[in-house]
Amino acid sequence: MIDKRVKNAKEAIQGISDGMTLIVGGFGLSGIPENSIAELVVSNISGLTCISNNAGVDDFGLGLLLQKKQIKKMIASYVGENAEFERQMLSGELEVELTPQGTLAEKCRAAQHGIPAFYTPAGYGTEVAEGKETKEFNGKMHIMEYAYEADFSIVKAWKGDHAGNLIFRGTARNFNAPMAGAGKITIAEVEELVEPGELDPNQIHIPGIMVQRIFQGEKFEKRIEQRTTRKRES
């Protein structure tokens, strides 16, 4: 068995440098690799292209990298909760590529499985399709999308073992699952790191072959993006 443990986030992000492309897990504020992002912030690495479902909020998630202008280009499907993102996009400081959510997930999954490209009807007839190859299948037009090419994938899981096997919990499974293995090197931060054999093989979502580095994170905030409650009856 190959032991893929590293000591901490600082050791995990070794090799990430200016101008690289990163795939980053999370959905809204759920399942964000908080420790890895925090370490990237203090590293002052810049010129990054980040592929993620969304850009966090101003003071959390990828929003922390945006605050320090460490991200050159953002590829995402939804960015509506981040005021600094909006400011940078409208001012031309940040390059933005908006992608349909299902297409973004599939571009990650294709990279994960070594599939170079695929066809999808999502986005046909819109600016998403501009400059892309199109083809008709069963009377419906599709556009060809290429799998992502990224230097690193950074994901967050609930449990993992020394070999890199991962179990996600609840909505944190989201984009983390198809993003694991989608980059040349995958970093996994977990809430609990256990000995090999402790994880039920039937419960493992991502096998260790897709993970190169794993560490146990600290102080996960697990924020709620928007809390809505009803008034208590008197």
Secondary structure, DSSP 8 states (H G I E B T S, - for coil): ----B-SSHHHHTTT--TT-EEEE--BTTBS--HHHHHHHHHHT--SEEEE-SB--BTTBTTHHHHHTT-EEEEEESB-TT-HHHHHHHHHTSSEEEE--HHHHHHHHHHHHHT--EEEE-TTTTSGGGTT--EEEETTEEEEEEE---EEEEEEEEEEEETT--EE--GGGGTTHHHHTTSEEEEEEEEEEEE-TT-S-GGG-SB-GGG-SEEEE--------S---------
